[in-house]
Amino acid sequence: MREKRTPVVDALGGLVIVDKDGGWTSHDVVAKCRGLLRTKKVGHAGTLDPMATGVLVLGVERATKMLGLLTLTTKAYTATIRLGQTTITDDAEGEVTATTPAGHVTDAEIAAAVAELTGDIQQVPATVSAIKINGERAYARARAGEDVQLAARPVTVSRFEVLARRDTDGDAGQFVDLDVEVECSSGTYVRALARDLGEKLGVGGHLTALRRTRVGPFTLEHARTLTELAAAAEADQPPLSLDIDAAARTAFPVREIDDTQAEDLRNGRWLEPIGRAGVYAAVDPEGRAIALVQESGKRASSVMVIRPANL
């Protein structure tokens, strides 16, 4: 009989912030980390395209219950946009559908088009997005040859800045590559920004590189690659980026509570509200996160008990 391996982390767990390599799906990363951490209790908070690299937030053990409560409404990316070529997927992984010389496009024209795509805008998602249409993912329908039509929806692009321009003349065409930084709301597709920028400039465009540098409060400073995580696990070093207490304090506002209040929350009772909106972390005098709490009327009730009495 195969010996059952002991999980690398305790039952409370925490968050692992992965600096994802290109070519990996979010599911691939979860599966790899399940093996490294010796537990099936690993999940992710939002997907990252296989082509993309950068920040992917994973929950481990009890912290998996925290993932759905994380407020990951803002994201930041570095990216490269190629002007002069469109693809069926709006990125470099899709079939090229048109090539148009782009060398004549001026920096001023690019800046004006970027400005039009900054702020509160209406964006049509990429046809290979994970949005569901009648219960089926848009990308599945598109790959099956269906003509997928998605409705525009409101998103916020708080920053869209061109950092560098490179003009390329070659057999495939005359392209302009733009290195950009984007900060945006959740639900914004950077490859759709690339597509729309090229469309506004009349030459087409697509995304050739994408790196997520931040999601919510979690940045590349918190992150490690899978290679680094594997080396840490092999050396029996702590694999978590943030234990469950640090994760709660980083991701949520904090309400300090006394030992009696902590005991109430641990046993499923509620506290008196303090007039705070949204989900917050109730932390005891020892700095331990006891529960995530949300107020409604005359009650401040747990939406997740981090340390129940029976744990």
MIVODREN-28792 format. One record per residue: x, y, z of N, C-alpha, C in turn; residue number from 1; chain; residue in three letters. Coordinates in pm, whole numbers. Atoms other than C-alpha are relative to their C-alpha. Layout:
REM residues N
[[X; Y; Z]; [X; Y; Z]; [X; Y; Z]; NUM; A; ALA]
...
REM end
This chain:
REM residues 311
[[85; -120; 0]; [0; 0; 0]; [89; 124; 0]; 1; A; MET]
[[-78; -122; 8]; [127; 346; -90]; [-16; 83; 126]; 2; A; ARG]
[[3; -77; -125]; [221; 551; 215]; [-59; 139; -25]; 3; A; GLU]
[[61; -132; 12]; [9; 863; 264]; [98; 105; 49]; 4; A; LYS]
[[-96; -103; -36]; [227; 1172; 267]; [-66; 109; 82]; 5; A; ARG]
[[52; -107; -85]; [179; 1441; 531]; [6; 131; -75]; 6; A; THR]
[[-4; -131; 66]; [81; 1783; 392]; [114; 86; 53]; 7; A; PRO]
[[-113; -85; -37]; [361; 2039; 393]; [-43; 113; 93]; 8; A; VAL]
[[48; -110; -83]; [143; 2304; 560]; [-103; -53; 99]; 9; A; VAL]
[[96; 43; -101]; [-87; 2289; 863]; [-143; 13; -53]; 10; A; ASP]
[[140; 5; 43]; [-466; 2261; 852]; [-57; 136; -34]; 11; A; ALA]
[[48; -134; 32]; [-514; 2638; 843]; [48; 46; -137]; 12; A; LEU]
[[-54; -35; 131]; [-289; 2684; 543]; [21; 149; -18]; 13; A; GLY]
[[-22; -140; 32]; [-265; 3020; 371]; [-2; 19; -151]; 14; A; GLY]
[[-3; -31; 142]; [-196; 3173; 31]; [139; -22; -57]; 15; A; LEU]
[[-123; 10; 78]; [70; 3085; -224]; [-18; 89; -122]; 16; A; VAL]
[[5; -89; 115]; [134; 3362; -475]; [104; -50; -99]; 17; A; ILE]
[[-87; 61; 100]; [277; 3202; -788]; [32; 101; -109]; 18; A; VAL]
[[-40; -73; 119]; [476; 3380; -1057]; [-5; -102; -114]; 19; A; ASP]
[[27; 105; 98]; [329; 3167; -1337]; [87; 16; -125]; 20; A; LYS]
[[-72; 1; 127]; [540; 3069; -1635]; [-98; -4; -117]; 21; A; ASP]
[[81; 12; 120]; [405; 3096; -1989]; [-20; -145; -38]; 22; A; GLY]
[[29; 135; 44]; [242; 2786; -2133]; [-76; -84; 101]; 23; A; GLY]
[[73; 73; -104]; [84; 2676; -1805]; [-141; 57; 12]; 24; A; TRP]
[[134; -45; -36]; [-291; 2690; -1746]; [-5; 17; 152]; 25; A; THR]
[[17; -15; -145]; [-414; 2795; -1402]; [-24; -136; 65]; 26; A; SER]
[[26; 135; -52]; [-536; 2436; -1356]; [130; -80; 11]; 27; A; HIS]
[[-131; 67; -5]; [-186; 2307; -1438]; [76; 40; 126]; 28; A; ASP]
[[-71; -51; -117]; [-43; 2527; -1163]; [-58; -58; 128]; 29; A; VAL]
[[66; 59; -117]; [-301; 2406; -910]; [42; -146; 16]; 30; A; VAL]
[[-36; 142; -6]; [-225; 2043; -997]; [144; -18; 46]; 31; A; ALA]
[[-140; 8; -40]; [149; 2100; -963]; [16; 30; 148]; 32; A; LYS]
[[-13; -39; -141]; [110; 2271; -626]; [-64; -103; 93]; 33; A; CYS]
[[57; 108; -81]; [-113; 1991; -498]; [106; -107; 27]; 34; A; ARG]
[[-107; 96; -19]; [179; 1760; -554]; [110; 53; 89]; 35; A; GLY]
[[-108; -57; -79]; [439; 1995; -408]; [-36; 13; 148]; 36; A; LEU]
[[44; -26; -137]; [232; 2071; -98]; [-63; -124; 65]; 37; A; LEU]
[[51; 129; -49]; [104; 1711; -63]; [-141; 11; 56]; 38; A; ARG]
[[138; -13; -41]; [-260; 1810; -37]; [-87; 27; -122]; 39; A; THR]
[[95; -29; 107]; [-567; 1818; -262]; [-69; 134; 21]; 40; A; LYS]
[[71; -124; -33]; [-692; 2131; -88]; [78; 122; -48]; 41; A; LYS]
[[-63; -115; 65]; [-551; 2386; -332]; [-97; 51; -106]; 42; A; VAL]
[[85; -61; 101]; [-755; 2629; -542]; [56; 134; -42]; 43; A; GLY]
[[-50; -130; 46]; [-700; 2948; -739]; [-109; 105; 1]; 44; A; HIS]
[[94; -113; -2]; [-861; 3291; -723]; [8; 72; -134]; 45; A; ALA]
[[1; -65; 130]; [-922; 3376; -1087]; [108; -56; -91]; 46; A; GLY]
[[-92; 65; 94]; [-755; 3234; -1398]; [96; 101; -62]; 47; A; THR]
[[-97; -77; 78]; [-456; 3358; -1596]; [25; -78; -127]; 48; A; LEU]
[[-15; 69; 129]; [-427; 3279; -1967]; [130; -77; -9]; 49; A; ASP]
[[-125; 76; 15]; [-169; 3013; -2063]; [115; 84; -54]; 50; A; PRO]
[[-106; -82; 56]; [26; 3270; -2268]; [59; 96; 102]; 51; A; MET]
[[-42; -102; -96]; [46; 3508; -1973]; [90; -56; 108]; 52; A; ALA]
[[-82; 33; -116]; [298; 3508; -1692]; [-42; 90; 115]; 53; A; THR]
[[20; -91; -112]; [290; 3659; -1347]; [-92; -51; 109]; 54; A; GLY]
[[64; 26; -128]; [73; 3674; -1038]; [-127; -86; -14]; 55; A; VAL]
[[116; 88; -12]; [-167; 3385; -971]; [-14; -34; 148]; 56; A; LEU]
[[22; 19; -144]; [-321; 3361; -622]; [-62; -137; 25]; 57; A; VAL]
[[50; 132; -38]; [-366; 3012; -475]; [-30; -2; 149]; 58; A; LEU]
[[31; 26; -139]; [-534; 2914; -150]; [31; -145; 32]; 59; A; GLY]
[[-39; 134; -42]; [-413; 2611; 45]; [-71; -34; 131]; 60; A; VAL]
[[69; 49; -120]; [-599; 2401; 307]; [-119; 91; 33]; 61; A; GLU]
[[120; -75; -38]; [-856; 2608; 503]; [-11; 134; -73]; 62; A; ARG]
[[2; -128; 70]; [-756; 2925; 320]; [-69; -8; -136]; 63; A; ALA]
[[75; 9; 124]; [-926; 2787; 8]; [-139; 60; 15]; 64; A; THR]
[[134; -56; -25]; [-1253; 2898; 172]; [2; 153; -6]; 65; A; LYS]
[[-15; -145; 3]; [-1117; 3253; 170]; [-1; 56; -142]; 66; A; MET]
[[-23; -47; 136]; [-1066; 3271; -207]; [-119; 75; -58]; 67; A; LEU]
[[119; -64; 56]; [-1424; 3359; -297]; [-35; 132; 65]; 68; A; GLY]
[[27; -124; -71]; [-1422; 3647; -48]; [105; 107; -27]; 69; A; LEU]
[[-106; -97; 29]; [-1101; 3813; -168]; [-52; 106; -96]; 70; A; LEU]
[[41; -111; 86]; [-1160; 4153; -322]; [113; 27; -98]; 71; A; THR]
[[-105; -13; 100]; [-944; 4121; -632]; [-54; 77; -119]; 72; A; LEU]
[[72; -76; 102]; [-1116; 4396; -827]; [91; 86; -87]; 73; A; THR]
[[-93; -78; 82]; [-805; 4574; -957]; [120; -87; -37]; 74; A; THR]
[[-113; 79; 49]; [-524; 4426; -1165]; [95; 89; -78]; 75; A; LYS]
[[-101; -76; 74]; [-202; 4550; -1322]; [81; -95; -87]; 76; A; ALA]
[[-72; 82; 97]; [-12; 4422; -1624]; [108; 81; -71]; 77; A; TYR]
[[-86; -50; 106]; [285; 4483; -1847]; [-30; -86; -122]; 78; A; THR]
[[39; 74; 121]; [222; 4383; -2207]; [72; 57; -121]; 79; A; ALA]
[[-48; -48; 130]; [341; 4409; -2565]; [-111; -16; -102]; 80; A; THR]
[[104; -3; 103]; [96; 4505; -2839]; [67; 16; -136]; 81; A; ILE]
[[-50; -13; 137]; [176; 4448; -3206]; [-107; 65; -87]; 82; A; ARG]
[[86; -68; 96]; [16; 4697; -3444]; [37; -44; -140]; 83; A; LEU]
[[-24; 41; 138]; [-25; 4586; -3805]; [-44; -142; -30]; 84; A; GLY]
[[44; 138; 22]; [-167; 4239; -3756]; [-111; -36; 96]; 85; A; GLN]
[[109; 49; -84]; [-491; 4090; -3627]; [1; -152; 0]; 86; A; THR]
[[10; 146; -10]; [-552; 3735; -3508]; [-140; -36; 48]; 87; A; THR]
[[135; 45; -36]; [-863; 3530; -3442]; [-22; 2; 151]; 88; A; ILE]
[[11; 2; -146]; [-787; 3522; -3067]; [40; 132; 65]; 89; A; THR]
[[-49; -130; -48]; [-657; 3881; -3034]; [133; -11; 73]; 90; A; ASP]
[[-134; 15; -56]; [-325; 3738; -2915]; [85; -84; -95]; 91; A; ASP]
[[-95; 65; 90]; [-19; 3566; -3060]; [-26; -148; -19]; 92; A; ALA]
[[25; 143; 12]; [-160; 3217; -3013]; [-102; -34; -108]; 93; A; GLU]
[[105; 25; 98]; [-434; 3259; -3273]; [47; 18; -143]; 94; A; GLY]
[[-29; -10; 143]; [-439; 3237; -3650]; [-9; 145; -46]; 95; A; GLU]
[[-1; -136; 53]; [-348; 3559; -3831]; [-112; 16; -102]; 96; A; VAL]
[[112; -24; 91]; [-651; 3705; -4009]; [23; 116; -95]; 97; A; THR]
[[-28; -114; 88]; [-508; 4026; -4158]; [133; 63; 38]; 98; A; ALA]
[[-125; -73; -22]; [-178; 4212; -4200]; [-5; 131; -77]; 99; A; THR]
[[6; -134; 59]; [-159; 4587; -4267]; [124; 77; 43]; 100; A; THR]
[[-117; -78; -40]; [155; 4807; -4276]; [-36; 105; 106]; 101; A; PRO]
[[33; -90; -112]; [168; 5011; -3952]; [107; 104; 27]; 102; A; ALA]
[[-112; -90; -28]; [495; 5202; -3974]; [-33; 147; -9]; 103; A; GLY]
[[37; -141; 18]; [321; 5524; -4078]; [-73; 59; 120]; 104; A; HIS]
[[77; -49; -114]; [124; 5547; -3751]; [91; 82; 91]; 105; A; VAL]
[[-85; -89; -80]; [259; 5839; -3546]; [-23; -23; 149]; 106; A; THR]
[[12; 10; -145]; [320; 5851; -3173]; [-121; 78; 50]; 107; A; ASP]
[[115; -82; -41]; [58; 6126; -3145]; [-131; -73; -26]; 108; A; ALA]
[[121; 76; 30]; [-203; 5908; -3314]; [-19; -115; 99]; 109; A; GLU]
[[7; 107; -99]; [-118; 5621; -3082]; [-46; 54; 134]; 110; A; ILE]
[[37; -60; -129]; [-145; 5848; -2777]; [-148; 36; 3]; 111; A; ALA]
[[141; -38; 5]; [-486; 5975; -2889]; [-90; -123; 10]; 112; A; ALA]
[[80; 123; -5]; [-618; 5622; -2943]; [6; -64; 138]; 113; A; ALA]
[[-14; 53; -136]; [-480; 5507; -2606]; [-90; 78; 96]; 114; A; VAL]
[[84; -83; -87]; [-659; 5800; -2439]; [-146; -37; -13]; 115; A; ALA]
[[140; 39; 21]; [-989; 5688; -2594]; [-33; -132; 69]; 116; A; GLU]
[[20; 131; -63]; [-939; 5345; -2436]; [35; 3; 149]; 117; A; LEU]
[[-31; -17; -142]; [-862; 5485; -2090]; [-121; 59; 72]; 118; A; THR]
[[114; -46; -79]; [-1118; 5546; -1815]; [-111; -102; 2]; 119; A; GLY]
[[116; 90; 3]; [-1468; 5400; -1799]; [-42; -19; -146]; 120; A; ASP]
[[27; 28; 141]; [-1522; 5231; -2135]; [-91; -121; -13]; 121; A; ILE]
[[75; 120; 35]; [-1744; 4973; -2303]; [93; -90; -81]; 122; A; GLN]
[[-94; 89; 68]; [-1539; 4669; -2407]; [-69; -131; -40]; 123; A; GLN]
[[46; 132; 46]; [-1633; 4366; -2617]; [110; -100; 34]; 124; A; VAL]
[[-104; 97; -37]; [-1447; 4069; -2462]; [50; -78; -122]; 125; A; PRO]
[[-55; 85; 105]; [-1224; 3849; -2675]; [-92; -121; -21]; 126; A; ALA]
[[91; 111; 30]; [-1417; 3571; -2850]; [45; -129; 68]; 127; A; THR]
[[-48; 121; -67]; [-1197; 3310; -2678]; [8; 20; 151]; 128; A; VAL]
[[6; -22; -144]; [-1278; 3440; -2330]; [-75; -114; 68]; 129; A; SER]
[[67; 105; -78]; [-1416; 3223; -2051]; [-145; 34; 33]; 130; A; ALA]
[[139; -39; -24]; [-1751; 3404; -2053]; [-93; -109; -51]; 131; A; ILE]
[[93; 106; 39]; [-2042; 3162; -2066]; [-113; 54; -87]; 132; A; LYS]
[[114; -29; 86]; [-2302; 3170; -2343]; [-91; -122; 5]; 133; A; ILE]
[[93; 113; -17]; [-2602; 2951; -2261]; [69; -121; 63]; 134; A; ASN]
[[-63; 107; -76]; [-2390; 2751; -2020]; [131; -53; -55]; 135; A; GLY]
[[-124; 48; 60]; [-2092; 2699; -2253]; [98; 115; -16]; 136; A; GLU]
[[-103; -103; 10]; [-1763; 2891; -2249]; [10; 53; -143]; 137; A; ARG]
[[-11; -62; 132]; [-1719; 3137; -2536]; [115; -62; -79]; 138; A; ALA]
[[-115; 54; 73]; [-1376; 2992; -2621]; [-31; -138; -58]; 139; A; TYR]
[[36; 133; 51]; [-1526; 2642; -2661]; [-83; 14; -128]; 140; A; ALA]
[[83; -22; 118]; [-1784; 2773; -2907]; [84; 52; -117]; 141; A; ARG]
[[-83; -57; 106]; [-1523; 2975; -3098]; [90; -107; -62]; 142; A; ALA]
[[-89; 104; 51]; [-1286; 2678; -3127]; [-74; -108; -76]; 143; A; ARG]
[[82; 95; 75]; [-1574; 2467; -3255]; [-45; 58; -134]; 144; A; ALA]
[[32; -63; 128]; [-1606; 2711; -3545]; [-123; 88; 1]; 145; A; GLY]
[[121; -83; -9]; [-1910; 2900; -3419]; [37; 148; -6]; 146; A; GLU]
[[-18; -145; 3]; [-1939; 3273; -3490]; [-50; 57; 132]; 147; A; ASP]
[[35; -44; -135]; [-1932; 3404; -3133]; [-14; 152; 3]; 148; A; VAL]
[[24; -143; -13]; [-2084; 3746; -3071]; [-26; 32; 147]; 149; A; GLN]
[[14; -37; -139]; [-2033; 3890; -2723]; [-39; 147; 12]; 150; A; LEU]
[[44; -138; -21]; [-2198; 4205; -2592]; [107; 80; 72]; 151; A; ALA]
[[-91; -89; -71]; [-1994; 4502; -2481]; [-44; 14; 145]; 152; A; ALA]
[[33; -19; -141]; [-1974; 4555; -2107]; [92; 105; 60]; 153; A; ARG]
[[-80; -109; -56]; [-1846; 4834; -1883]; [121; -52; 77]; 154; A; PRO]
[[-123; 29; -75]; [-1487; 4813; -1757]; [69; 134; 26]; 155; A; VAL]
[[-76; -121; -31]; [-1247; 5066; -1609]; [148; -26; -24]; 156; A; THR]
[[-145; 4; 25]; [-896; 5117; -1744]; [58; 126; 65]; 157; A; VAL]
[[-47; -117; -75]; [-737; 5345; -1485]; [135; 50; -48]; 158; A; SER]
[[-128; -41; 57]; [-397; 5346; -1655]; [29; -82; -124]; 159; A; ARG]
[[-39; 64; 126]; [-291; 5267; -2012]; [112; 87; -56]; 160; A; PHE]
[[-116; -84; 32]; [60; 5395; -2080]; [96; -74; -91]; 161; A; GLU]
[[-100; 55; 91]; [299; 5334; -2366]; [138; 32; 54]; 162; A; VAL]
[[-134; -18; -55]; [652; 5279; -2235]; [107; 5; -109]; 163; A; LEU]
[[-101; 5; 106]; [839; 5205; -2558]; [-65; -40; -131]; 164; A; ALA]
[[46; 34; 135]; [791; 5174; -2934]; [117; -59; -79]; 165; A; ARG]
[[-101; 59; 86]; [980; 4947; -3174]; [-62; -27; -137]; 166; A; ARG]
[[48; 21; 136]; [929; 4955; -3552]; [77; -115; -62]; 167; A; ASP]
[[-62; 119; 57]; [996; 4628; -3735]; [-43; -17; -145]; 168; A; THR]
[[27; 30; 141]; [1024; 4574; -4110]; [50; -141; -29]; 169; A; ASP]
[[-40; 137; 29]; [1025; 4212; -4223]; [-86; -58; -108]; 170; A; GLY]
[[76; 68; 105]; [890; 3958; -4467]; [-148; -8; 33]; 171; A; ASP]
[[140; 15; -41]; [571; 3927; -4261]; [-75; 132; -3]; 172; A; ALA]
[[70; -128; 2]; [497; 4299; -4275]; [77; 108; 72]; 173; A; GLY]
[[-58; -116; -67]; [569; 4637; -4126]; [-78; 22; 128]; 174; A; GLN]
[[71; -2; -128]; [481; 4626; -3757]; [54; 108; 92]; 175; A; PHE]
[[-40; -86; -110]; [492; 4856; -3458]; [-31; -75; 129]; 176; A; VAL]
[[18; 66; -129]; [546; 4686; -3122]; [5; 103; 111]; 177; A; ASP]
[[12; -94; -110]; [438; 4880; -2813]; [8; -74; 133]; 178; A; LEU]
[[-3; 50; -137]; [544; 4795; -2458]; [-87; 93; 83]; 179; A; ASP]
[[97; -82; -72]; [264; 4913; -2231]; [-16; -49; 144]; 180; A; VAL]
[[44; 37; -135]; [150; 4914; -1869]; [-149; 32; 9]; 181; A; GLU]
[[145; -14; -12]; [-218; 4867; -1788]; [-42; -28; 144]; 182; A; VAL]
[[67; 26; -127]; [-408; 4900; -1461]; [-149; 8; -28]; 183; A; GLU]
[[139; 9; 43]; [-771; 4799; -1485]; [-85; -75; 101]; 184; A; CYS]
[[94; 73; -84]; [-1080; 4657; -1323]; [-3; -146; -39]; 185; A; SER]
[[20; 142; 29]; [-1149; 4287; -1298]; [-100; -13; -114]; 186; A; SER]
[[88; 16; 114]; [-1312; 4164; -1617]; [46; 71; -124]; 187; A; GLY]
[[-58; -67; 116]; [-1100; 4381; -1846]; [93; -97; -73]; 188; A; THR]
[[-88; 86; 80]; [-929; 4194; -2131]; [106; 87; -67]; 189; A; TYR]
[[-109; -80; 57]; [-587; 4339; -2218]; [13; -31; -149]; 190; A; VAL]
[[-9; 32; 143]; [-589; 4152; -2551]; [-111; 71; -78]; 191; A; ARG]
[[104; -78; 66]; [-919; 4327; -2630]; [44; 146; -15]; 192; A; ALA]
[[-58; -135; 14]; [-740; 4658; -2561]; [93; 5; -120]; 193; A; LEU]
[[-92; 6; 114]; [-473; 4551; -2812]; [-78; 0; -131]; 194; A; ALA]
[[85; 8; 120]; [-740; 4461; -3068]; [-63; 136; -31]; 195; A; ARG]
[[71; -126; 20]; [-931; 4786; -3016]; [94; 114; -35]; 196; A; ASP]
[[-98; -103; 35]; [-617; 5001; -3029]; [36; -9; -147]; 197; A; LEU]
[[-31; 18; 141]; [-523; 4851; -3363]; [-114; 39; -91]; 198; A; GLY]
[[117; -35; 81]; [-877; 4896; -3490]; [-17; 151; -11]; 199; A; GLU]
[[13; -146; 1]; [-887; 5264; -3391]; [105; 64; -92]; 200; A; LYS]
[[-107; -54; 82]; [-558; 5319; -3575]; [-7; -48; -145]; 201; A; LEU]
[[22; 45; 136]; [-683; 5138; -3885]; [99; -102; -52]; 202; A; GLY]
[[-101; 96; 45]; [-404; 4878; -3891]; [-14; -136; 67]; 203; A; VAL]
[[15; 125; -75]; [-526; 4605; -3657]; [107; -15; 105]; 204; A; GLY]
[[-97; 22; -105]; [-349; 4480; -3351]; [-32; -125; 80]; 205; A; GLY]
[[22; 113; -89]; [-300; 4188; -3115]; [108; 1; 108]; 206; A; HIS]
[[-90; 8; -115]; [-123; 4100; -2792]; [107; -107; -26]; 207; A; LEU]
[[-107; 98; 19]; [218; 3930; -2813]; [63; -43; 132]; 208; A; THR]
[[-54; 38; -131]; [315; 3924; -2443]; [-86; 64; 108]; 209; A; ALA]
[[81; -51; -110]; [131; 3966; -2113]; [56; -53; 132]; 210; A; LEU]
[[-49; 38; -134]; [257; 3967; -1755]; [-82; 73; 104]; 211; A; ARG]
[[78; -62; -108]; [32; 4026; -1455]; [93; 30; 116]; 212; A; ARG]
[[-91; -44; -105]; [221; 4225; -1195]; [-70; 19; 135]; 213; A; THR]
[[75; -17; -126]; [-56; 4271; -939]; [-143; -44; -20]; 214; A; ARG]
[[144; 27; -3]; [-399; 4137; -852]; [-45; 32; 142]; 215; A; VAL]
[[37; -47; -133]; [-573; 4314; -564]; [124; 50; 73]; 216; A; GLY]
[[-118; -44; -75]; [-309; 4366; -291]; [123; -87; -22]; 217; A; PRO]
[[-108; 98; 16]; [-88; 4079; -413]; [84; 33; -123]; 218; A; PHE]
[[-90; -43; 106]; [218; 4164; -624]; [108; -105; -25]; 219; A; THR]
[[-113; 88; 29]; [522; 4000; -775]; [97; -11; 117]; 220; A; LEU]
[[-87; 7; -118]; [704; 4081; -451]; [-40; -117; 91]; 221; A; GLU]
[[47; 114; -79]; [489; 3812; -283]; [27; -133; -71]; 222; A; HIS]
[[10; 120; 84]; [537; 3564; -569]; [132; -74; -15]; 223; A; ALA]
[[-113; 86; 34]; [766; 3272; -643]; [-40; -88; -118]; 224; A; ARG]
[[27; 89; 113]; [798; 3059; -955]; [-22; -142; 52]; 225; A; THR]
[[18; 140; -37]; [703; 2692; -952]; [134; -68; 27]; 226; A; LEU]
[[-133; 56; -24]; [1073; 2609; -973]; [48; 36; 140]; 227; A; THR]
[[-40; -43; -135]; [1139; 2812; -659]; [-84; -69; 107]; 228; A; GLU]
[[86; 70; -96]; [841; 2654; -482]; [42; -146; 15]; 229; A; LEU]
[[-44; 140; -6]; [963; 2306; -574]; [129; -13; 80]; 230; A; ALA]
[[-126; 2; -75]; [1310; 2386; -437]; [-25; 20; 149]; 231; A; ALA]
[[33; -24; -140]; [1157; 2519; -114]; [-62; -124; 63]; 232; A; ALA]
[[63; 122; -52]; [942; 2207; -72]; [103; -110; 21]; 233; A; ALA]
[[-105; 103; -9]; [1242; 1983; -136]; [89; 24; 123]; 234; A; GLU]
[[-85; -35; -115]; [1437; 2170; 135]; [-80; 13; 129]; 235; A; ALA]
[[88; -10; -116]; [1139; 2156; 376]; [-9; 143; 54]; 236; A; ASP]
[[16; -140; -38]; [1120; 2536; 378]; [-146; 40; -13]; 237; A; GLN]
[[140; -41; 5]; [789; 2718; 438]; [-42; 38; -143]; 238; A; PRO]
[[39; -27; 139]; [606; 2718; 102]; [-99; 115; -15]; 239; A; PRO]
[[105; -101; 10]; [338; 2975; 187]; [59; 140; -22]; 240; A; LEU]
[[-34; -141; 14]; [366; 3333; 65]; [-52; 77; 120]; 241; A; SER]
[[65; -64; -114]; [127; 3439; 342]; [-76; -107; 78]; 242; A; LEU]
[[83; 92; -77]; [-5; 3227; 628]; [-140; 59; 11]; 243; A; ASP]
[[139; -43; 6]; [-376; 3256; 689]; [-23; 131; 76]; 244; A; ILE]
[[13; -125; -75]; [-333; 3538; 945]; [50; 118; -83]; 245; A; ASP]
[[-55; -107; 84]; [-111; 3747; 717]; [-89; 23; -122]; 246; A; ALA]
[[90; -14; 115]; [-346; 3677; 426]; [-123; 81; 37]; 247; A; ALA]
[[119; -73; -44]; [-647; 3802; 624]; [31; 147; 22]; 248; A; ALA]
[[-35; -140; -26]; [-465; 4118; 734]; [36; 75; -127]; 249; A; ARG]
[[-38; -65; 125]; [-337; 4187; 382]; [-121; 26; -89]; 250; A; THR]
[[111; -7; 95]; [-661; 4126; 196]; [-124; 71; 51]; 251; A; ALA]
[[123; -57; -56]; [-919; 4271; 437]; [33; 107; 104]; 252; A; PHE]
[[-14; -91; -115]; [-964; 4565; 674]; [-6; -82; 129]; 253; A; PRO]
[[-10; 75; -126]; [-899; 4459; 1035]; [-83; 66; 110]; 254; A; VAL]
[[67; -41; -123]; [-1124; 4483; 1340]; [64; -77; 115]; 255; A; ARG]
[[-61; 65; -115]; [-945; 4412; 1666]; [-109; -36; 101]; 256; A; GLU]
[[101; 49; -93]; [-1150; 4203; 1908]; [68; -57; 125]; 257; A; ILE]
[[-57; 57; -123]; [-1102; 4076; 2264]; [-23; -151; 2]; 258; A; ASP]
[[8; 146; -7]; [-1083; 3715; 2378]; [-144; -51; 8]; 259; A; ASP]
[[140; 41; -10]; [-1453; 3697; 2467]; [-70; 6; -135]; 260; A; THR]
[[57; -11; 134]; [-1555; 3822; 2123]; [55; -108; -93]; 261; A; GLN]
[[-60; 105; 81]; [-1313; 3578; 1965]; [-68; -134; 27]; 262; A; ALA]
[[65; 125; -36]; [-1473; 3291; 2155]; [-141; -5; -57]; 263; A; GLU]
[[135; -6; 59]; [-1818; 3406; 2040]; [5; -37; -149]; 264; A; ASP]
[[-10; 28; 143]; [-1712; 3403; 1676]; [40; -144; -27]; 265; A; LEU]
[[-45; 137; 20]; [-1538; 3068; 1708]; [-114; -101; 21]; 266; A; ARG]
[[113; 89; -28]; [-1863; 2918; 1837]; [-126; 38; -78]; 267; A; ASN]
[[112; -29; 90]; [-2083; 3066; 1566]; [-91; 112; 43]; 268; A; GLY]
[[83; -113; -44]; [-2220; 3364; 1760]; [44; 127; -72]; 269; A; ARG]
[[-29; -124; 71]; [-2232; 3717; 1624]; [42; 109; 99]; 270; A; TRP]
[[-46; -113; -81]; [-2088; 4047; 1750]; [-88; 121; -26]; 271; A; LEU]
[[66; -129; 24]; [-2226; 4396; 1785]; [70; 68; -118]; 272; A; GLU]
[[-64; -67; 115]; [-2167; 4591; 1461]; [71; 128; 43]; 273; A; PRO]
[[-72; -125; -27]; [-1929; 4888; 1450]; [-18; 100; -113]; 274; A; ILE]
[[29; -93; 108]; [-2067; 5050; 1135]; [99; -5; -115]; 275; A; GLY]
[[-98; 14; 108]; [-1812; 4915; 889]; [-61; -79; -115]; 276; A; ARG]
[[56; 66; 118]; [-1913; 4820; 534]; [97; -105; -53]; 277; A; ALA]
[[-81; 101; 64]; [-1791; 4514; 350]; [52; -106; 96]; 278; A; GLY]
[[-57; 109; -80]; [-1610; 4204; 470]; [129; 48; 65]; 279; A; VAL]
[[-125; -34; -68]; [-1339; 4254; 732]; [45; -117; 87]; 280; A; TYR]
[[-58; 107; -82]; [-1109; 4035; 942]; [-8; 38; 147]; 281; A; ALA]
[[2; -17; -146]; [-1173; 3999; 1316]; [125; -68; 55]; 282; A; ALA]
[[-130; 49; -45]; [-832; 3961; 1482]; [9; 12; 152]; 283; A; VAL]
[[-5; 2; -146]; [-774; 3863; 1847]; [126; 69; 53]; 284; A; ASP]
[[-114; -71; -56]; [-520; 4019; 2089]; [135; -61; -34]; 285; A; PRO]
[[-126; 65; 39]; [-256; 3766; 1978]; [30; 14; -148]; 286; A; GLU]
[[-22; -21; 143]; [-290; 3876; 1616]; [-51; -111; -88]; 287; A; GLY]
[[55; 110; 78]; [-474; 3563; 1507]; [-132; 40; -65]; 288; A; ARG]
[[126; -25; 69]; [-747; 3596; 1246]; [-102; -105; 43]; 289; A; ALA]
[[101; 93; -52]; [-1060; 3443; 1400]; [-110; -24; -103]; 290; A; ILE]
[[109; 15; 97]; [-1321; 3509; 1133]; [1; 116; -98]; 291; A; ALA]
[[33; -109; 92]; [-1416; 3713; 830]; [-145; 34; 24]; 292; A; LEU]
[[129; -45; -52]; [-1717; 3920; 925]; [-61; 104; -93]; 293; A; VAL]
[[73; -103; 74]; [-1984; 4125; 750]; [-120; 43; 80]; 294; A; GLN]
[[109; -54; -82]; [-2238; 4352; 915]; [-129; 13; -80]; 295; A; GLU]
[[133; -17; 58]; [-2609; 4349; 845]; [-95; 32; 114]; 296; A; SER]
[[90; -40; -107]; [-2855; 4540; 1060]; [72; 10; 134]; 297; A; GLY]
[[-57; -8; -135]; [-2777; 4485; 1427]; [99; -113; 29]; 298; A; LYS]
[[-93; 111; -20]; [-2540; 4194; 1372]; [126; 15; -86]; 299; A; ARG]
[[-124; 19; 74]; [-2179; 4147; 1269]; [26; -150; 1]; 300; A; ALA]
[[-1; 147; 4]; [-2185; 3785; 1157]; [115; -51; -86]; 301; A; SER]
[[-109; 62; 75]; [-1916; 3552; 1028]; [-47; -43; -139]; 302; A; SER]
[[21; 58; 131]; [-1905; 3483; 657]; [99; -115; -22]; 303; A; VAL]
[[-92; 114; -3]; [-1611; 3251; 723]; [66; -2; 139]; 304; A; MET]
[[-69; 16; -126]; [-1493; 3125; 1060]; [136; -64; -28]; 305; A; VAL]
[[-134; 49; 31]; [-1118; 3089; 1020]; [47; -102; 102]; 306; A; ILE]
[[-40; 90; -108]; [-1059; 2927; 1358]; [-122; -43; 80]; 307; A; ARG]
[[116; 46; -78]; [-1375; 2741; 1466]; [44; -69; 125]; 308; A; PRO]
[[-32; 57; -131]; [-1389; 2603; 1818]; [51; -142; -10]; 309; A; ALA]
[[-40; 140; 11]; [-1341; 2247; 1694]; [129; -22; -77]; 310; A; ASN]
[[-125; 13; 75]; [-1019; 2324; 1505]; [119; 24; 93]; 311; A; LEU]
REM end
